[in-house]
Amino acid sequence: MTAPLIPAVEHSAPAVALQAAIASDANGAPITPTNIAHRGGPVNPTAAALVARFGAAVVRSEVTWGETTVFVTSEALHDMVRWLHDEPSERYDYLVDVTAVEYRDADRPIEVVWHLRALAHRRFLRLKVELPKRATFSVPSIMDIYSGADWLERECYDMFGIRFEGHPDLRRLLMWETYKEGYPLRKDFPLRGRFSRAEQLKQALAADPEARYSMEELSIADAFDSLPEDMKRRLAEREKRLDASDVTDVGDEVGE
């Protein structure tokens, strides 16, 4: 299979299209692009970099409303995201969202979607993996790359039934864990649900969220251990100042 070519931006491209790609003024300050074409326009240079790096694992790319979407294979997804995150020339350091799209066309695959931003380069990239509806809805987890993917992947699993392989705690997030009606954002899900209101209420009341979200699980100590080192240092210094202040106050009271 030959990897598709990413069309280069012509020097004669309209100024509006270039503005949409650059999104900055003559002084380099960021601006909000306007008058963006629905289809076409300059491609995020990361798309060409992905083709050069991963070849046929890049299925195709397209530009919609000035934003570049790259369709990739599920098998290469994790390696691509790792490279986009770690490669100095890319540095996609912010995971915006993980979600999915299902279309009414029964033959059109479900799309799992990742929104990434490279803040230093002011770039936005959308990655998509297409999953045929008769196949297993499974893609790699990227939680080991972005810790913020934890709840995003769980929500996508909860609403669409997409399994993120490698996620350490993949369970429902918005619905209770014993929810039996399926996945609410799938097109085959009835608006009123599959069970009666009485049965839904019975299931909700039977749920015991405290059994999973205990104070031990959400302890302050665990939260502190996950903080960056510089923040831990600032908190420790603040604690010392507060302790010193308490000692001074006690001394003043004794003196009185």
Secondary structure, DSSP 8 states (H G I E B T S, - for coil): ----------TTS-HHHHHHHH-B-TTS-B----S--SB-----HHHHHHHHHHGGGEEEEEEETTEEEEEE-HHHHHHHHHHHHH-TTT---EEEEEEEE--S-TTS-EEEEEEEEETTTTEEEEEEEEE-TTS--EEE--TTT-TTHHHHHHHHHHHH--EEET-TT---SSS-TT--S--TTSTTS-TT-SS-HHHHHHHHHH--GGGTS-TTTT-HHHHHHTS-HHHHHHHHHHHHHHHHHHHHHHHHHHH-
